[in-house]
Each structure stands twice: as C-alpha cells, then as structure tokens.
C-alpha cells in the first residue's frame, strides 16, 4: 500500500500548449517528459456497493500492460487529494483480487456474490503528458497534464486538468509550488475537488436519469 498525495487543477482546454511551454518546467526538469495514452475501466456493482464503502476499483491500460488500482479512505480539500492506493499488474481487463495484501480489502472482496456482480460502469480515455520535476532539495513531483474524456453510457465529459503528484517532500512544498505555478499563468488554475472516478459516477447518474426520463431500459 502507498499513500498518494496529489493536487488537481482544472484549466481551460485552449491553454494546454501554453502550460507545456512554461519556463518552470524547463527549470526543474530532471527527466525527459513522457506521453502516454491511458484507457481506464471503472468497476462497481449495479447498486454501487463499492462507492458506498468509499472504495474505487480501476483497471488501466498503459501501452500493452493492464494495471489494477484500488483506492480507499480518501480525503479532498481545496484540490488536494490524499488516499490509500494499491496497484499491481493484471493480465487482462477483468478484476483480479488474488494479489491483495490488505486484510480488510481481502475480507471485503472475498464475498463471491459481490465479485460476480462487478461490471464496467464508465471509462476514461486521455493522453497524459508527464514532467518529472525537482523544484527543491528533497522535493520531487510529477507534473501531469491530462487531456481526454470520461464516457458513461452515451454521455461524455471532457478531461482537462493538471495533476501534481508528490513523490518526495511534504505537502507544504507541493502547495508552494502550486502557488508559483499559478503566478506564471495568465489564467486561473481552479482547484479540482472531484477526481475522475467521482466525475464518472456523476455522469453515470446523469445518464441513468436521462434513460429513465425516456423510459429506456439497461436490458
């Protein structure tokens, strides 16, 4: 298990190229930026039992590798996201619980009925550009620009955000870096208090309400 700490900032899509040319990216860069296309499938039961227990289950394809991620016990404040995270490779896009080491999660997912009920509920597709930065001594972060979309049934919503993930250092340094970043931008970077999973659930709820309004069925 690891504790992921990241700051999410939303920005208007038209400023994507501007952000990628910011001087601070050149000043603090320690590795060549990486571009990746990420396809993620989020799972839950029809009655959203995972969401009720504040558990997120995602399987993401990066190049030719599938990675399963489970998150829980998260907190969000002013764009700062902190949660427990378990990640491990899987051979396909179906959930695999054989590698879980956390005893509480093992017990939770031991329920065979629950496991059989899990299904894909929404997906995300986006391009991530990752910069590896070292703005100060013992302070390292990943500066990610995500551009793409969330899809739930036939509804889509754009993804256009920066994720500042703390790899070494403390939260105060991350917040200070965010303030410096904001000063270098001629537009507002808005703290994002919803993650992609939360936005996906909201979009899914919207799509289900739309179906019900037109008397449509999922069957």
Secondary structure, 3 states (H helix, E strand, C coil): CEEEEEEEEECCHHHHHHHHCCHHHHHHEEEEEEEEEEEEEEEECCCCHHHHCCEEEEEEEECCEEEEEEEEEEEEECCEEEEEEEEEEECCCCCCCCCCCCHHHHHHHCCHHHHHHCEEEEEEEEEEEEEEEEEECCEEEEEEEEEEEEEECCEEEEEEEEEEEEEECCHHHHHHHHHHHHHHCCCCCEECCCCHHHHHHHHHHHHHHHHHHCCCCCC
